């Protein structure tokens, strides 16, 4: 879904919502405009000021105003069919816990964030993201979840019970990200939620399932070849690379295949494309996988292969 479609989807029946770029194309004063303020769209980009054609009154726009989902540094590319399939599956009342499983580098976190954004309209009490990758002590999982949900431990009750009690009557999507190293602790939080919070959907990412009753598991696969090539192209151009020749395109295809079309590997390779053309990258990768290193501000587990 492109940006124009996402902007249009924010409005209500009979409401015409437009972006600043479209406003700039209109004849001055040709149409009455109403500024609607800054809003986050479901592409998880930075907030954008939206406008309404006409001065009619409508309900608030259907944008991401009840989430703490982060703004990714790069746009979501590929996996459109998988995203639609997962969104439909997660919308079923029978699905209360959905775990995205796959090895490191398959793009589980980015996929889950986009899925959470797509589902946000169905959760009026909010969408909350709890990153767990940096936790080294499993006993801190409950505290991390409680902090994001703004839940305090009550007298005489565990923090897990306090979380379940706070969400018992709410319709919330809770995203627990990177659970594989704290599986038992994550399961101890999730199980009570499934028992006592009927309107809560728990979405998790992990290298292996939580093994909790009622869990639905989705195996995240590498990108399709065409999507991996598009990802490399976009990230390489952002890094300042020039990729115009037929030889470059052929080398990019082989390079992505060499990297098993894994999103993290493709992105790390693309970041080097301004210094090394695709053919040279492909040749060096045959003996040096450590050639691929991520930016300094990336999560520790996503800096190298």
Secondary structure as the mmCIF struct_conf table of DSSP 4:
data_model
#
loop_
_struct_conf.conf_type_id
_struct_conf.id
_struct_conf.beg_label_comp_id
_struct_conf.beg_label_asym_id
_struct_conf.beg_label_seq_id
_struct_conf.end_label_comp_id
_struct_conf.end_label_asym_id
_struct_conf.end_label_seq_id
HELX_RH_AL_P HELX_RH_AL_P1 UNK A 3 UNK A 9
TURN_TY1_P TURN_TY1_P1 UNK A 10 UNK A 10
BEND BEND1 UNK A 11 UNK A 11
TURN_TY1_P TURN_TY1_P2 UNK A 13 UNK A 14
STRN STRN1 UNK A 17 UNK A 19
HELX_RH_AL_P HELX_RH_AL_P2 UNK A 20 UNK A 23
TURN_TY1_P TURN_TY1_P3 UNK A 24 UNK A 25
BEND BEND2 UNK A 26 UNK A 26
HELX_LH_PP_P HELX_LH_PP_P1 UNK A 27 UNK A 27
TURN_TY1_P TURN_TY1_P4 UNK A 28 UNK A 29
BEND BEND3 UNK A 30 UNK A 31
STRN STRN2 UNK A 33 UNK A 39
TURN_TY1_P TURN_TY1_P5 UNK A 42 UNK A 43
BEND BEND4 UNK A 46 UNK A 46
STRN STRN3 UNK A 48 UNK A 53
BEND BEND5 UNK A 54 UNK A 54
HELX_LH_PP_P HELX_LH_PP_P2 UNK A 59 UNK A 61
BEND BEND6 UNK A 63 UNK A 64
BEND BEND7 UNK A 66 UNK A 66
STRN STRN4 UNK A 67 UNK A 67
BEND BEND8 UNK A 73 UNK A 74
BEND BEND9 UNK A 78 UNK A 78
HELX_RH_AL_P HELX_RH_AL_P3 UNK A 80 UNK A 90
TURN_TY1_P TURN_TY1_P6 UNK A 91 UNK A 91
BEND BEND10 UNK A 92 UNK A 92
TURN_TY1_P TURN_TY1_P7 UNK A 93 UNK A 94
BEND BEND11 UNK A 96 UNK A 96
STRN STRN5 UNK A 97 UNK A 101
TURN_TY1_P TURN_TY1_P8 UNK A 104 UNK A 105
BEND BEND12 UNK A 106 UNK A 106
HELX_RH_AL_P HELX_RH_AL_P4 UNK A 108 UNK A 119
HELX_RH_3T_P HELX_RH_3T_P1 UNK A 120 UNK A 122
TURN_TY1_P TURN_TY1_P9 UNK A 124 UNK A 125
STRN STRN6 UNK A 127 UNK A 131
TURN_TY1_P TURN_TY1_P10 UNK A 133 UNK A 134
HELX_RH_3T_P HELX_RH_3T_P2 UNK A 138 UNK A 140
HELX_RH_AL_P HELX_RH_AL_P5 UNK A 141 UNK A 149
TURN_TY1_P TURN_TY1_P11 UNK A 150 UNK A 150
HELX_LH_PP_P HELX_LH_PP_P3 UNK A 153 UNK A 154
TURN_TY1_P TURN_TY1_P12 UNK A 155 UNK A 156
BEND BEND13 UNK A 157 UNK A 157
HELX_RH_AL_P HELX_RH_AL_P6 UNK A 159 UNK A 167
TURN_TY1_P TURN_TY1_P13 UNK A 168 UNK A 169
STRN STRN7 UNK A 173 UNK A 177
HELX_RH_3T_P HELX_RH_3T_P3 UNK A 180 UNK A 182
HELX_RH_AL_P HELX_RH_AL_P7 UNK A 183 UNK A 196
TURN_TY1_P TURN_TY1_P14 UNK A 198 UNK A 199
STRN STRN8 UNK A 201 UNK A 206
BEND BEND14 UNK A 207 UNK A 208
TURN_TY1_P TURN_TY1_P15 UNK A 213 UNK A 214
STRN STRN9 UNK A 215 UNK A 219
HELX_LH_PP_P HELX_LH_PP_P4 UNK A 220 UNK A 224
HELX_RH_AL_P HELX_RH_AL_P8 UNK A 225 UNK A 238
TURN_TY1_P TURN_TY1_P16 UNK A 239 UNK A 240
BEND BEND15 UNK A 245 UNK A 245
HELX_RH_AL_P HELX_RH_AL_P9 UNK A 246 UNK A 258
TURN_TY1_P TURN_TY1_P17 UNK A 259 UNK A 261
HELX_RH_AL_P HELX_RH_AL_P10 UNK A 263 UNK A 270
TURN_TY1_P TURN_TY1_P18 UNK A 271 UNK A 275
BEND BEND16 UNK A 276 UNK A 276
HELX_RH_AL_P HELX_RH_AL_P11 UNK A 278 UNK A 285
TURN_TY1_P TURN_TY1_P19 UNK A 286 UNK A 287
HELX_RH_3T_P HELX_RH_3T_P4 UNK A 289 UNK A 291
STRN STRN10 UNK A 293 UNK A 293
TURN_TY1_P TURN_TY1_P20 UNK A 296 UNK A 297
BEND BEND17 UNK A 298 UNK A 298
HELX_RH_3T_P HELX_RH_3T_P5 UNK A 300 UNK A 302
BEND BEND18 UNK A 303 UNK A 303
STRN STRN11 UNK A 304 UNK A 304
#
